[in-house]
């Protein structure tokens, strides 16, 4: 493991802070703006369109940090996202989605993991702070052994590699970093009961300090090579969190988790996914 860590340190590329160098605006035109020499970015939504960006590069494993200040005030119907995704119908995806709400109500932080085009692994949380008042750091730590979702470096969820029991795991499709702000008032707030109030538009989310420490994929080859991607076998790893970190995640999940697919027997009457039975730390 020490040799692997040293190897990773030598081949993973780190990029910090500059949106001009790291991302392309994908839609929204003037609703997406990079300023302050690339140190800050804003996405806006109005009745005409939302906006978004994606990373210039593709990655296979790594840590991805983004500081975000969410849409303030009445954000009902809006969704702000930060996620990794590959392309195609059998795509892999790792999601942070922030579901807006009426003024004074909490945001819902929605997480999901797609493997080979299949999701249905949602966990949702409220946050222990107001995410519209100041910037907070949201992180995806994706390795061959696990996917960790972190907020201000506190883990809120871990999805482990259980390929040994037949659970697909995202490990071979390179992904880009994406972020979008868009209207989803058919489902985002109270199941679509609360609609977007367009008199409050434009809705704006702010970003800074993008940080990518990951293996770059170019022309089909990863900068980390096969030594990293083949170094571990799914389901045979040691615990992916130490005792202190597990306790912090237990605190978040006990106090702030509001939905867990692993306990939704009404939605999954045939039984929950096999990984739900293997670990409390999902």
C-alpha positions in Angstrom: 0.0 0.0 0.0 2.9 2.4 0.7 4.3 1.7 -2.7 0.9 2.3 -4.3 0.5 5.6 -2.4 3.9 6.8 -3.6 3.1 5.7 -7.2 -0.2 7.6 -7.0 1.4 10.7 -5.7 3.8 10.7 -8.7 1.2 10.2 -11.5 -2.0 11.9 -10.4 -2.4 15.4 -11.8 -3.5 18.2 -9.5 -5.4 21.3 -10.7 -6.5 23.9 -8.3 -8.5 27.0 -8.6 -8.6 28.1 -12.2 -11.8 27.6 -14.1 -10.4 29.1 -17.3 -7.8 26.3 -17.5 -10.0 23.4 -16.2 -13.5 23.8 -17.6 -15.6 24.6 -20.7 -19.0 26.2 -20.6 -21.4 23.7 -22.1 -24.7 25.6 -22.2 -26.5 28.8 -21.1 -24.4 31.3 -23.0 -24.2 34.5 -20.9 -25.8 32.8 -17.9 -22.4 31.2 -17.2 -19.5 33.4 -16.3 -15.9 33.0 -15.3 -14.3 36.0 -13.8 -11.5 37.2 -11.4 -8.8 35.6 -13.7 -10.5 32.2 -13.5 -10.8 32.0 -9.8 -14.6 32.3 -9.7 -17.5 31.0 -11.7 -21.2 31.6 -11.6 -24.1 29.7 -13.1 -27.5 31.3 -13.5 -31.0 30.1 -14.4 -33.9 32.1 -15.9 -37.1 31.1 -17.7 -35.2 30.9 -20.9 -32.4 28.4 -19.9 -30.2 27.1 -17.2 -26.4 26.8 -17.6 -23.5 24.5 -17.0 -19.9 23.5 -17.5 -17.7 20.4 -17.8 -14.1 19.6 -17.3 -11.8 19.8 -20.3 -10.2 16.4 -19.3 -11.5 13.0 -18.5 -10.4 11.1 -15.4 -10.3 7.5 -14.0 -10.1 7.7 -10.2 -9.2 10.6 -8.1 -10.5 13.3 -5.7 -12.6 16.1 -6.9 -13.3 19.2 -4.7 -15.6 22.1 -5.5 -16.5 25.0 -3.3 -20.1 26.1 -4.0 -22.5 28.7 -2.6 -26.0 27.7 -3.5 -28.9 29.8 -4.8 -30.2 31.9 -1.9 -33.8 32.8 -1.0 -36.7 31.0 -2.7 -34.9 28.4 -4.8 -37.9 26.0 -5.1 -37.8 24.0 -8.4 -34.2 24.6 -9.1 -31.5 22.0 -9.0 -27.7 22.7 -8.7 -25.5 19.8 -9.5 -21.8 18.7 -9.1 -21.1 15.3 -10.5 -18.9 12.9 -12.5 -20.2 11.1 -15.5 -19.1 9.0 -18.5 -21.1 9.0 -21.7 -23.4 6.6 -23.4 -26.5 4.5 -22.4 -24.4 2.3 -20.1 -22.8 5.2 -18.4 -21.3 5.5 -14.9 -22.2 8.6 -12.8 -21.5 9.9 -9.3 -23.9 12.6 -8.2 -24.3 15.5 -5.9 -27.6 17.3 -6.5 -28.9 20.2 -4.5 -32.7 20.4 -4.6 -33.9 23.9 -3.9 -36.7 24.8 -1.6 -39.0 27.7 -0.4 -37.4 30.5 1.6 -36.6 29.3 5.1 -36.8 25.6 4.3 -33.6 23.5 4.1 -32.0 22.4 0.9 -32.1 18.7 0.1 -28.7 17.2 -0.8 -29.4 14.2 -3.1 -26.6 11.7 -3.8 -26.7 8.8 -6.3 -24.3 6.3 -7.9 -24.9 4.9 -11.4 -23.1 1.9 -12.7 -23.5 0.6 -16.3 -26.5 2.9 -16.8 -28.4 1.9 -13.6 -28.9 4.1 -10.6 -31.6 3.8 -7.9 -29.0 4.2 -5.2 -30.3 7.5 -3.7 -29.5 8.8 -0.3 -30.6 12.3 0.7 -29.6 14.6 3.5 -30.3 18.0 5.0 -27.2 20.0 5.8 -26.1 21.2 9.2 -25.5 24.8 7.9 -27.1 27.2 5.5 -25.4 26.4 2.1 -26.5 29.7 0.6 -24.7 32.0 3.1 -21.1 31.1 2.3 -19.0 28.7 0.3 -18.7 25.1 1.4 -16.6 22.3 0.0 -18.2 19.3 -1.7 -16.0 16.4 -2.6 -16.1 13.1 -4.5 -13.3 10.7 -3.7 -13.3 7.9 -6.2 -10.9 5.0 -6.0 -11.0 1.3 -7.0 -12.2 0.4 -3.5 -14.8 3.0 -2.8 -16.6 6.2 -3.6 -16.8 8.7 -0.8 -19.1 11.7 -0.7 -17.8 14.4 1.6 -19.0 17.8 2.8 -16.4 20.1 4.3 -14.2 17.0 4.5 -16.8 15.1 6.6 -17.9 11.9 4.9 -21.6 11.6 4.5 -21.7 8.4 2.4 -19.5 5.6 1.2 -20.4 3.3 -1.7 -18.0 0.3 -1.6 -16.7 -1.9 -4.4 -18.6 -5.2 -4.0 -17.8 -6.8 -7.3 -17.1 -10.1 -5.6 -20.8 -10.5 -4.9 -21.9 -9.3 -8.4 -22.5 -5.6 -7.8 -21.2 -3.5 -10.7 -18.7 -0.8 -9.8 -17.5 2.2 -11.8 -13.9 1.4 -12.6 -13.3 1.3 -16.4 -15.2 4.3 -17.9 -13.4 7.6 -17.7 -15.6 10.5 -16.4 -15.6 14.2 -16.7 -16.6 16.7 -14.0 -19.9 18.5 -14.6 -21.9 21.1 -12.9 -25.3 22.5 -13.9 -28.1 24.8 -12.7 -31.5 24.0 -14.2 -35.2 24.0 -13.6 -36.8 20.7 -12.4 -40.0 22.0 -10.8 -41.8 18.8 -11.9 -40.0 16.9 -9.2 -37.3 18.8 -7.3 -39.3 20.4 -4.5 -41.8 18.3 -2.5 -42.1 16.0 -5.4 -43.1 18.8 -7.8 -45.8 20.4 -5.6 -43.8 23.6 -5.3 -43.1 25.3 -8.6 -40.4 27.7 -9.6 -41.2 31.3 -8.9 -39.9 33.0 -12.0 -40.3 36.5 -10.5 -37.3 35.6 -8.4 -35.1 34.9 -11.5 -32.3 34.9 -12.3 -31.2 32.2 -9.8 -27.5 32.1 -9.3 -25.0 29.6 -7.8 -21.4 30.6 -7.2 -18.2 28.4 -7.5 -14.6 28.8 -6.5 -11.5 26.6 -5.7 -12.1 23.7 -8.1 -9.5 21.1 -7.2 -8.9 18.0 -9.1 -6.3 15.4 -8.0 -7.0 12.6 -10.4 -5.7 10.2 -13.1 -6.1 11.9 -16.5 -7.3 9.7 -19.4 -6.1 10.6 -22.9 -6.3 8.6 -26.1 -7.6 5.6 -24.1 -4.7 5.6 -21.6 -4.7 6.7 -17.9 -1.9 8.7 -16.4 -2.0 6.3 -13.5 -1.6 3.2 -15.8 -2.7 -0.3 -15.0 -0.7 -0.6 -11.8 -3.3 1.5 -10.0 -6.5 0.3 -11.6 -5.6 -3.4 -11.1 -4.1 -3.0 -7.7 -7.1 -4.0 -5.6 -9.8 -6.6 -5.9 -13.4 -5.5 -5.1 -14.7 -6.3 -1.7 -11.4 -7.5 -0.3 -10.2 -4.2 1.0 -9.7 -3.1 4.6 -12.2 -0.6 6.0 -12.2 2.5 3.9 -12.7 4.8 6.8 -10.8 4.9 10.1 -12.7 4.9 13.4 -12.8 8.6 13.9 -14.1 9.2 10.4 -16.7 6.5 10.7 -18.0 8.2 13.8 -18.3 11.5 11.9 -20.3 9.8 9.2 -22.5 8.0 11.8 -23.3 11.5 13.2 -24.3 12.9 9.8 -26.4 9.9 8.9 -28.1 9.6 12.3 -29.0 13.3 12.4 -29.3 14.5 8.8 -30.1 11.6 6.5 -33.7 11.9 5.3 -33.8 9.1 2.7 -32.0 5.9 2.2 -32.7 3.5 -0.7 -31.5 0.6 1.5 -34.5 1.0 3.8 -37.2 1.8 1.2 -39.0 -1.6 1.1 -42.1 0.0 -0.4 -40.1 1.2 -3.4 -38.2 -2.1 -3.7 -40.7 -4.8 -2.6 -38.5 -7.5 -4.2 -35.8 -6.6 -1.8 -33.0 -4.0 -1.5 -29.7 -4.3 -3.4 -27.2 -6.8 -2.2 -24.7 -4.1 -1.1 -27.2 -2.9 1.4 -26.8 -6.1 3.4 -23.0 -6.1 3.3 -22.1 -2.9 5.0 -23.7 -0.2 7.3 -21.3 2.3 5.7 -22.8 2.9 2.3 
